[in-house]
Amino acid sequence: MKNSAQVLAHLVTQPQYKKLTQQRCIDTIKTLLPPHLQPMVQFAYIKHKVLYFVLNHPGAKQEFDIIIASIKTPLKLHPPKTCQDLPFEDIRAYVSHKPVTKNIDVKKETAPEYVERSAGTFDNPVTDTKLHNIIEKIRNSIHDKHH
């Protein structure tokens, strides 16, 4: 009987999951990049036998161009197991100037709800009738919520 790892390994070799195999290879190559450069990679893809890395900062591209020669040669001589079936001959990078949109769950700002601690028993020494009525409405509202 096969275990889950064997079943997944078999499924990944199927032609309809070619993109999944490519993504595993790209993720493996991404781990070969320096740790400070990895978060700057927005995404990567293979097109016309070229592996493209899309970076989010021009400084990252400049550093990528400097270290890419030291990555290309070992990859051609000893490709990782996940990349042996993928035919890419070159690795390039460019900067995407498209702003990154984040899915932020925007919740409506509302007044916080809390349990009323006042019982509405306080004095109203205000002599102005308009203000006196407003304070009485507040007192009645508190009294209604409390009881």
C-alpha positions in Angstrom: 0.0 0.0 0.0 1.3 3.5 -0.9 1.7 6.2 1.6 0.7 9.8 1.0 4.2 10.9 -0.1 4.3 8.2 -2.8 0.8 9.2 -4.0 1.7 12.9 -4.2 5.0 12.0 -6.0 3.1 10.0 -8.6 0.5 12.8 -9.1 3.1 15.4 -9.6 4.7 13.5 -12.5 1.4 13.6 -14.4 1.3 16.1 -17.4 -1.6 18.1 -16.0 0.5 19.0 -13.0 3.4 20.4 -15.0 3.0 23.8 -13.4 3.2 22.4 -9.9 6.5 20.7 -10.8 7.7 24.0 -12.2 6.7 25.8 -9.0 8.6 23.3 -6.9 11.7 23.8 -9.0 11.4 27.6 -8.7 11.0 27.4 -4.9 14.1 25.2 -4.7 16.1 27.7 -6.7 14.7 30.6 -4.7 16.1 28.9 -1.6 19.6 29.1 -3.2 19.4 32.9 -3.2 20.8 34.8 -0.2 18.3 35.0 2.7 18.0 38.8 2.6 17.2 38.6 -1.2 14.5 35.9 -0.9 11.7 38.2 0.5 12.3 40.6 -2.4 11.2 38.1 -5.0 7.5 38.7 -5.8 7.2 35.7 -8.0 9.0 33.7 -10.7 8.1 31.9 -13.9 9.6 30.0 -16.8 9.0 31.3 -20.3 10.9 30.4 -23.5 13.5 28.4 -21.6 14.3 31.4 -19.4 13.6 31.5 -15.6 12.5 35.0 -14.7 12.5 36.3 -11.2 10.3 39.4 -10.6 11.7 41.5 -7.9 10.1 44.4 -5.9 13.1 46.7 -5.6 15.8 48.0 -8.0 18.5 47.4 -5.4 17.5 43.8 -5.2 17.8 43.5 -9.0 21.3 45.1 -8.9 22.4 42.6 -6.3 20.7 39.7 -8.1 22.6 40.6 -11.3 25.9 40.5 -9.3 25.4 37.1 -7.8 23.5 35.4 -10.6 26.7 34.1 -12.3 27.6 32.2 -9.1 24.2 30.6 -9.2 23.9 29.7 -12.9 27.0 27.6 -13.2 26.3 25.2 -10.3 22.7 24.9 -11.5 23.8 23.8 -15.0 26.3 21.3 -13.7 24.2 19.9 -10.8 20.6 20.8 -11.1 18.4 19.9 -8.1 16.2 16.8 -8.3 13.1 18.9 -8.7 14.6 20.7 -11.7 16.1 17.9 -13.8 13.1 17.7 -16.1 12.7 21.5 -16.6 14.6 22.9 -19.6 15.6 26.4 -18.7 18.9 27.7 -20.1 19.1 31.2 -18.5 18.1 33.0 -15.4 17.0 36.7 -15.5 15.4 39.2 -13.2 13.5 42.4 -13.6 11.8 44.8 -11.3 8.0 45.1 -11.3 6.8 48.6 -10.8 3.3 47.4 -10.3 2.1 48.3 -6.8 1.5 45.3 -4.5 -2.1 45.1 -3.4 -2.7 43.4 -0.1 -6.0 41.8 0.8 -6.8 43.7 4.0 -10.0 42.8 5.8 -11.4 46.2 6.4 -13.9 46.3 9.2 -16.2 49.2 9.9 -14.9 51.3 12.7 -17.7 51.4 15.3 -17.9 52.5 18.8 -16.8 49.7 21.2 -19.6 48.0 23.0 -19.3 47.7 26.7 -21.4 46.9 29.7 -22.8 50.0 31.3 -21.4 50.4 34.8 -23.5 53.4 35.8 -27.0 52.9 37.1 -28.1 56.4 36.1 -28.3 57.7 39.7 -26.5 61.0 39.7 -27.4 64.6 40.4 -28.2 67.1 37.6 -27.4 70.6 39.0 -27.4 72.3 35.6 -29.7 75.4 35.6 -29.8 75.9 31.8 -32.9 74.1 30.6 -31.5 73.0 27.3 -28.4 71.3 28.9 -30.6 70.0 31.8 -32.9 68.2 29.3 -29.9 66.7 27.5 -28.4 65.4 30.7 -31.8 64.0 31.7 -32.0 62.1 28.3 -28.6 60.6 29.0 -29.7 59.6 32.5 -32.8 58.0 31.1 -30.9 56.2 28.4 -28.4 54.8 31.0 -31.2 53.8 33.3 -33.1 52.0 30.5 -29.9 50.0 29.5 -29.1 49.2 33.1 -32.6 47.8 34.0 
